[in-house]
């Protein structure tokens, strides 16, 4: 099978899955579309993924490129099998999406995080109430949000340029919206161009705004997709990177890298850096305390994965919501919102990317021998896989 034919089949597989589960294609570059005619059935997509995986070693690709495609095809075949009603266990689907085993969280770890939060959030009321009140006090007033976004983005862009992550023509436009289903959203609008929408109704906090904007723009999704198009697609002609497919190892590393974006630019003192930036528009905050609270809350991220595993393991909805309220420290509305996400067919596999991605990427960024920014650029410009990063970490200790 010629390489060009194999890559056309790979792209068609992605678009075919997107036809049956809208949202599978998270980002599309170029004009590739599903070929004219009736879309392939899920069973046909299973066969297509299996055939491509079997023929992949014959294509003579570079080892890392072949490994990338092999991991993607495992995830895409699992997705197609589920759509075809072939009964793939949810844990197997998550393992395919993360390119490795996935485990539930530990209540002991959650209790330790709760103890840290308890010390950081003194006052009356239970811990969930105190955390919610802290977030309310830290909200950016809606009328100040445009100025806050502008100040943070300018500072992020400058830092990304200083550390060598931005060095060419690119552009991000920002828009404040109201009442969306997400806190912020990145949309590719053309080569090197993006639009980032920020939802005022989500009431972003001062401490969270810089992390949110770094995730979506500099050095997050905007930079990652721009560099992928410039290098992997443009310079090397690797057409498989025209698509970013949700629920795959590719998406796990993209989300993990975006989650680490502010750390790459500002290090462990990111809260103090962000506070200094927002102080220029009268919105400074206790950055050191924000860093400590965020670190404790991050240790509860796996609770969302627990909820997905419980739900797809046939637990009662009331029990899943109770688990979320107890360990994630959310109210009834927050628990229902998380449950809605992990049960949505579009996102049920993608949830693992937010749990496994950032810790893995962070460990890889912190390896000696290069700066986090240099490693992040290498992650953008090479076809890495989660298992490839894990192997690298094992080799280097």
KAGIRA-V314916 format. One record per pair of residues at least 24 apart in sequence whose ideal C-beta (glycine too) atoms are under 6 Angstrom apart, sorted by the first residue. I is the first residue (numbers start at 1). J is the second residue. Records with the same first field share a line. If there is no record, write none. Layout:
I->J  J
//
This chain:
1->55
3->59
6->59
7->239  240
9->52
10->240
13->48  49  76
14->243  245
16->40  45
17->79
20->83
21->345
23->346
24->245  246
25->243
26->244  246
27->188  225  244
28->243
29->229  242
30->242
32->242
42->80  83  84
43->84
45->80
46->80  81  84
49->73  76  77  80
64->383
65->383
67->385
68->383  385
71->99  249  385
72->248
75->248
90->312
93->349
94->352
97->247  349  352
98->252  352  356  386
99->249  385  386  387
100->386  387
102->352
104->306  309
105->302  306
110->327
113->296  299  300
116->296
117->296
120->292  293
128->329
131->329
135->205
138->205  206  207
139->203  205
140->204  206
142->200
145->176  200
146->176
147->281
148->209  281  283
149->174  198
151->277  280  281
152->209  210  213  277
153->213
155->277
156->214  218
157->218
159->265
160->218  219
163->373
165->219  223  373  377
170->226
172->196  217  222
176->200
184->212  216
186->216  221
188->225
192->226
194->222
206->278  283  285
207->290
210->262  274
211->262
214->261  262
215->258  261
219->261  264
220->258  261
221->258
224->254  257  380
227->380  381
231->381
246->350
247->349  350
249->385  386
251->353
252->353  357  386
255->353  354  357
256->357  358  360  361
257->361  379
259->358
260->358  361  362
264->372  373  376
300->328
301->355
302->355
303->327  328
304->338  351
305->355
307->338  342
308->342  351
311->343
360->389
363->393
364->389
367->396
//
